Amino acid sequence: MKKTLALTIIAASFLLIPQFSFAWGSRGHRLVASIAFHFLDDTTRQKVQQYLGKMSFEDAGTWMDDMRSNSYYNYMRTWHYVDIEKGETFKDAPQKNLISIVNAAINQLEKNQADLNDKDVRTDLLLIFHLIGDLHQPLHCGYTSDRGGNSINISADNFSNNLHSTWDTQIIEDDDISFYDCLQYYNSLTPSDIKAIDKINLVQWMYQSRYYLDTVYNFKNGYLDSNYLKSAKVIIEKQLLIGGMRLATILKEVMKNYPLKEPLKKMENTATENKEIKTVKVSNLSDYEGEVVKVCVKIVDGKYEGNTELDATDASKAELAIIILSKNRNNFAAPPETFYKDKNVCVTGRVETYKDKTTIFIKDERQITVQ
């Protein structure tokens, strides 16, 4: 029987170096896993789940980071990244890195199926779930000299951090990036775009992530202004989406020859954002409290007092408040309270009750379209 990856990788423990980075943070990795679930067929979902057991797709996405508190898994420290100095090219190295580990896990699942027990399959899947997310964080494919941005301290109006952590977690948390936000980019893709994204080539994917490094480092005197953060948000949403799509592609490929152990059943994503977005009437919005919906209304008034509030109604005269928080106002090219007034629009967002009003908060122009 061939040695499994789960056994051979332990020998890497003596290769530790100081860097230990955790791409995207918990929220980002869970989004990648949720997006992968969205793009999978039911058969592949169930095949994967039968090896994950009681662990959800989202929990599988964070497993490698969850284990960082257990010193037994210290041998994984160099696996989360593949740093290459600026101007240099990727070369295979004896030290295990993100690309070599994912390649080994894929090859083992595809070629050594007969030699693997359920635990080995699960371990390989957990590595793939997490590291494909890491691969799409540009600073996990960054420069050796600054340890993927970990050595660079930066500040913005509302926070100070190192550059790596800013891209890992700060922007995702501050902008409340959601499954819905990431999926918006998918609507702009052509069939040929999707085909190119789904073609499995880890080294090419790594270089595509590195393409964004010029933008990542495009700031002065350690300060990230609003334009920088806005551009970063767009890149992060795109990379989370593409990472999820590619994770789904790999899972389909490696699981295609594995049998179903139980009859096929419908599986639901545990991420609440991953539900079909319904178009509803304003008069029925109270039935959808907490859900993301689409509603078409006329903007009858607007005011800007720190936050921006648009007052809307539909043909039945039912009322809706659409609110843009002050931190998101710069995401709109024109003042929303005047631009949208007297226009018929469709709005997509989560239904909430705010100051006794039925409310939808929106963050940028993608959530409101003029009809």
Secondary structure by P-SEA (a helix, b strand, c coil): ccccccccccccccccccbbbbcccaaaaaaaaaaaaaaccaaaaaaaaaaaccccaaaaaaccccccccccccccccccbbbbcccbbbbbcccccaaaaaaaaaaaaccccccccaaaaaaaaaaaacaaaaaaccccccccccccccccccccccccccaaaaaacaaaaaacccccccccccccccaaaaaaaacccaaaaaaaaacccccccccccccccaaaaaaaaaaaaaaaaaaaaaaaaaaaaaaccccccccbbbbbbcccccccbbbbccccccccccccbbbbbbbcccccccbbbbbbcccccbbbbbbbcccccccccccccccccccccccbbbbbbccccbbbbbccccccccc
